[in-house]
Amino acid sequence: MDKRDYLVKTFSRTKRKDYENYILTAIWHKLDNMDLKPVSQQYVKRKNGTHALMDLYFPQLNIEIEVDEAYHQDNQKADKLRMDDIISAVNEKSVEDFLCLRIDATKTIEQINDRINEVVSIIKSKASKVRFKWLSYEEELEQVRQQKFLSIYDDVSFKYIKDIANIIFDKNVKSLQHAFFKAKGNVWAWCPKLSINIDGDVKSMAGGWINFLAEDWTYIDESHLDGKIVEGRKSTYMEEMNSDRERAVFAKYKDNLGYNRYRFVGVFKSFGLSPENESCIRYSRIADKIKLVK
C-alpha cells in the first residue's frame, strides 16, 4: 500500500467521529511531513497493565494524541478487546520516551485550534531532533535483518510466513504456507491463528483448533473442538517435551487497517497440560527474544 492509500484509509477510520476527525486531520496537515507515519485507532498497553485506544499515534516519535470528548472513554476493559488488539498493542513500558498529548474537544473552536498549534509545535520540535524515514515494508524487513535479536517489544510485524522464514531463520523460500515448520536445531516456528473470546465463549478461528494466548503473552493453551483429536495430542505432547522442542511463535492477527500480520510473541515450550483445563496443552514462554540465524 502506497502512502496515499495508507493515509486515506488511516484517517477514514475517524470519519464518524466529527470532533476527532477535525482535530486529527488538522494536526496532520499542519505537520506537513510526509516522512512521518501516523497510525489511527492503535491500542496501547499501559504501564499499569490496562489497555487503551490511542486516537492517533506516531510510532517513529513515540507520541500519542488523545482527543478528549464528552463521554469519551479512553481506557478499554480487557475483556472487550479482540485478541488482534492485544497482539498489535504498543507496550508503553518498553518505550522510554513515550509522550501523550491531549486535546479537549469540549473547548471553544479558538481554544481547540490554539491547542492544535501547541501540539503541532511539540511534535515538530521532537521530530527535528530525530532522524527517521517512513520505511516501505521491504525496508522494514531489511532493518530487521540487520538486528542480532528479535524481541517481543519490537514494533515489527510480517505480512507472510515466508518472510519470517527468510529474515529470522535465513531460509531461502519463495513461498511458504505451513504454519508450523522446522526453523533451526530444536526450534520450530509456529504461526497460529489465535482463538477469540465472545462473551466468555472461546471460538476457534483455525479449523477447530483452540489456540488461546494469555493476555500477558506468558503462555498458550492449545486444544481442539474435536475431543478425539485432543486425546491424540495428549499422547504425543510427551514426545515433544522429551525432545526438548521449543516453539518460536509468530501469532497471526489483523492490524488496525484489517490486514493479516504475524507478530513475534516469544519462544515457548510445553511442560504439560494446562492447570486450568486438562483438555489443553500448555506452552509456557521461556524467552522474550530470539537470535536471528545468519
C-alpha positions in Angstrom: 0.0 0.0 0.0 1.4 3.4 -1.0 1.4 6.5 1.3 -1.7 8.0 -0.4 -3.8 4.9 0.1 -2.5 4.3 3.6 -3.2 7.9 4.7 -6.8 7.9 3.2 -7.6 4.6 4.9 -6.0 5.6 8.2 -7.9 8.9 8.6 -11.1 7.4 7.2 -11.4 5.4 10.5 -12.2 8.7 12.3 -14.8 10.0 9.8 -17.8 9.1 12.0 -16.2 11.0 14.9 -16.7 14.6 14.0 -14.5 16.3 16.6 -11.8 13.7 16.5 -11.7 13.8 12.7 -11.4 17.6 12.6 -8.6 17.7 15.2 -6.5 14.8 13.9 -6.6 15.8 10.2 -5.8 19.4 11.2 -2.7 18.1 13.1 -1.6 16.0 10.2 -1.9 18.8 7.6 -0.2 21.4 9.9 2.7 19.0 10.4 3.3 18.8 6.6 5.8 16.0 6.9 5.5 13.1 4.5 8.2 11.1 6.3 6.1 11.0 9.5 3.8 7.9 9.7 0.5 8.3 11.5 -1.4 5.4 13.0 -5.0 5.8 14.0 -7.0 3.8 16.5 -4.0 2.0 17.9 -4.2 0.1 21.2 -1.5 0.6 23.8 -0.8 -1.5 26.9 -0.3 0.9 29.7 2.4 0.5 32.4 -0.4 -0.5 34.9 -1.4 -3.4 32.6 -4.6 -1.9 31.2 -5.3 -1.3 27.6 -6.4 2.0 26.0 -7.2 3.1 22.4 -5.0 5.8 21.1 -6.7 8.2 18.7 -3.5 8.9 16.8 0.0 7.6 17.3 3.3 8.5 15.7 5.5 5.3 16.2 8.7 7.0 14.9 8.5 9.6 17.7 6.5 7.5 20.3 3.9 10.3 20.6 0.3 9.6 21.3 -2.6 12.1 20.6 -5.7 11.8 22.7 -8.9 13.7 21.8 -11.0 14.1 25.0 -14.7 14.4 24.1 -17.7 14.3 26.3 -18.3 10.7 27.5 -15.0 9.7 25.8 -13.7 6.5 27.4 -10.0 6.1 26.7 -9.4 3.0 28.9 -11.0 -0.1 27.5 -11.8 -3.2 29.5 -9.5 -6.0 28.6 -12.5 -8.4 28.2 -13.9 -6.2 25.4 -10.6 -6.3 23.4 -10.2 -8.6 20.4 -7.1 -10.8 20.5 -6.0 -8.9 17.5 -5.9 -5.7 19.6 -3.9 -7.3 22.3 -1.3 -8.7 19.9 -0.9 -5.4 18.0 -0.9 -3.1 21.1 2.1 -0.9 21.7 3.7 -1.7 25.0 4.2 1.6 26.8 6.6 0.0 29.3 9.1 -0.8 26.6 9.1 2.8 25.3 11.4 5.1 27.3 10.3 8.5 25.8 6.6 7.8 25.4 4.6 11.1 25.3 0.9 11.6 25.5 -0.6 14.9 24.2 -4.2 15.6 25.0 -6.7 17.9 23.3 -10.0 18.8 25.0 -12.7 18.8 22.3 -15.3 20.4 24.6 -13.5 23.8 24.5 -14.3 26.6 22.0 -13.1 26.3 18.5 -10.5 29.1 19.2 -9.2 27.2 22.2 -9.1 23.9 20.3 -7.1 25.5 17.4 -4.7 27.0 19.9 -4.1 23.6 21.4 -3.7 22.0 18.0 -1.0 24.5 17.2 0.7 23.8 20.6 0.6 20.0 19.9 2.0 20.5 16.3 4.8 22.6 17.7 5.8 19.9 20.2 5.7 17.2 17.6 7.8 19.3 15.2 10.3 20.0 17.9 10.8 16.4 18.7 10.9 15.4 15.0 13.7 17.9 14.4 15.9 16.0 16.9 15.3 12.6 15.5 16.4 11.1 12.1 13.6 9.0 10.7 12.0 7.8 7.5 8.7 6.3 6.5 10.0 2.8 5.6 8.5 0.6 3.0 7.7 -3.0 4.1 10.8 -4.2 2.3 12.9 -1.6 4.1 11.4 -2.7 7.4 12.4 -6.3 6.7 15.9 -5.3 5.8 16.2 -3.3 9.1 15.1 -6.4 11.0 17.7 -8.5 9.1 20.5 -6.2 10.4 19.4 -6.9 14.0 21.1 -9.6 16.2 17.9 -10.4 18.0 14.1 -10.0 17.5 12.3 -9.1 20.7 8.6 -9.2 21.6 8.9 -5.5 22.3 10.0 -4.7 18.8 7.3 -2.9 16.8 7.7 -5.4 13.9 5.1 -7.5 12.1 5.4 -9.7 9.0 3.0 -10.0 6.1 3.9 -13.5 5.1 5.2 -16.7 6.7 8.0 -16.9 4.1 9.3 -13.5 5.3 9.6 -15.0 8.8 11.5 -18.0 7.4 13.8 -15.9 5.3 14.5 -13.0 7.6 14.6 -14.6 11.0 15.9 -18.1 10.1 17.9 -17.4 7.0 15.8 -19.7 4.8 15.6 -19.2 1.1 12.0 -19.9 0.2 9.8 -18.1 -2.4 6.6 -19.3 -0.8 5.6 -21.0 2.5 2.1 -21.7 3.7 2.8 -24.1 6.6 2.0 -22.5 10.0 4.5 -25.0 11.6 7.9 -25.7 10.3 11.4 -26.6 11.5 13.4 -23.4 11.9 16.8 -24.4 13.4 18.1 -27.1 15.7 15.4 -27.9 18.2 13.4 -24.8 17.4 10.3 -24.8 15.3 8.4 -21.8 14.0 4.7 -21.8 14.9 2.3 -19.2 13.3 -1.0 -20.0 15.0 -4.3 -18.3 14.2 -5.5 -17.4 17.7 -8.9 -18.1 19.1 -11.3 -15.3 20.1 -13.4 -14.9 23.2 -17.0 -13.9 22.7 -18.9 -13.3 25.9 -16.7 -15.8 27.7 -17.1 -18.5 25.0 -13.8 -19.4 23.2 -14.3 -19.7 19.4 -11.8 -21.5 17.1 -10.5 -19.5 14.1 -8.4 -22.3 12.7 -10.2 -25.4 11.6 -11.4 -26.4 15.1 -8.0 -25.7 16.8 -8.2 -23.6 20.0 -5.0 -21.5 20.4 -5.5 -19.3 23.4 -2.8 -16.8 24.1 -2.7 -15.3 27.6 -3.1 -11.5 27.7 0.4 -11.0 29.0 1.7 -13.5 26.4 3.3 -15.8 29.0 1.5 -18.9 27.9 -0.5 -20.5 25.1 -3.2 -23.2 25.7 -3.8 -25.5 22.7 -6.8 -27.7 22.3 -9.4 -28.8 19.7 -13.1 -28.8 19.4 -12.9 -32.5 18.4 -12.3 -34.4 21.7 -10.7 -37.3 19.8 -8.0 -35.1 18.4 -7.4 -33.7 21.9 -6.9 -37.2 23.2 -4.5 -37.9 20.4 -2.5 -34.8 21.1 -2.2 -35.8 24.8 -0.4 -38.9 23.8 2.1 -37.1 21.6 2.9 -34.0 23.7 5.1 -36.1 25.9 7.2 -36.8 22.8 7.6 -33.0 22.3 8.6 -32.5 25.9 11.2 -35.3 25.8 12.6 -33.9 22.5 13.2 -30.6 24.2 11.5 -28.9 21.3 10.9 -25.1 21.5 8.5 -23.1 19.5 9.2 -19.6 18.2 5.7 -18.2 18.0 4.5 -15.6 15.5 0.9 -15.0 16.2 -1.5 -14.2 13.3 -3.7 -11.2 13.8 -5.3 -8.3 11.9 -3.7 -4.9 12.1 -5.6 -1.7 12.7 -6.4 -1.5 9.0 -7.7 -5.0 8.8 -4.7 -6.7 7.1 -3.3 -10.1 8.2 0.0 -9.9 10.0 2.3 -12.1 12.1 4.0 -10.8 15.3 6.6 -12.4 17.4 5.3 -13.1 20.9 8.1 -15.2 22.3 9.7 -18.7 22.4 7.5 -21.3 24.1 8.0 -24.8 25.4 5.5 -27.4 26.6 5.8 -28.6 30.2 2.5 -30.5 30.4 -1.2 -29.9 30.5 -2.9 -26.6 31.4 -3.5 -26.3 35.1 -6.8 -24.5 34.3 -8.1 -27.1 31.7 -6.6 -30.6 31.3 -8.1 -30.8 27.8 -5.4 -28.2 26.8 -1.7 -28.5 26.3 0.1 -25.6 28.0 3.1 -23.9 26.2 4.9 -21.5 28.6 7.1 -18.7 27.4 10.8 -19.3 28.1 12.3 -16.4 26.2 11.1 -12.9 25.0 13.7 -12.7 22.2 15.2 -14.9 19.6 18.6 -14.7 17.9 18.5 -14.3 14.1 20.2 -17.0 12.1 22.9 -15.5 10.0 
